[in-house]
Amino acid sequence: MKYSFLYFLIITGILFFASNSFSADLQNGKQLFRYCSLCHGKVGQGIKGGDIPKIGGLPKYYLMHQHELFVSQKRFNPAMMTIGRMDKLTAKEQDDLYSYISSIDIQKEAPTLEIPTFTGDAKKGKKLYKGDCKTCHGKKAEGKPKKEAPPTSWQYSEYLLRQIDFFKTKERLHDNDDEDETFDDYSQQDIIDILTYISTLDD
């Protein structure tokens, strides 16, 4: 009898948590995305020039983490609050929105989109990438959830360069570490070479 009651409690608990867990509503996420699309584009394709990244297809873990950083102002961008309304989203709306964004297939939705890249030394960039970047961002720049590191392949090289400049000046924290010195010893040409190599990993 004791074990039957314990079994009953376990099953009841499982059913309770299952019934209270979120099930992403992608249609609602698409509706919420209309605010994001004002800057990031209809399918999250971003804008060439370095200011606004491609976010369509980015993994949910990374989008959720960036949401926390913007709302807490560890990353500062007023437009994300006034236009994107990030600080107004409920937990369920966040789940819907970021599930939808991560589900976007940019190459299918925007097949003619071209990602401008740099023309540095990809061979040299490969060597540098394997030295400092691969551990967190993955062998093919696919990102790693455990590190909360995003994929960097098929992203605008100009945007990535701008973020690295922010890392170097501490305007943005790299790897959430204000003591990080990853880019201190790299010349601008070294970074361009790394980004050139990354741009070859977009398959």
PyMOL commands that set and color helices and strands:
alter all, ss='L'
color gray80, all
select helices_A, chain A and resi 2-20+26-40+60-71+78-82+86-88+91-103+106-109+122-132+134-137+145-147+157-168+188-198
alter helices_A, ss='H'
color red, helices_A
deselect
rebuild
show_as cartoon
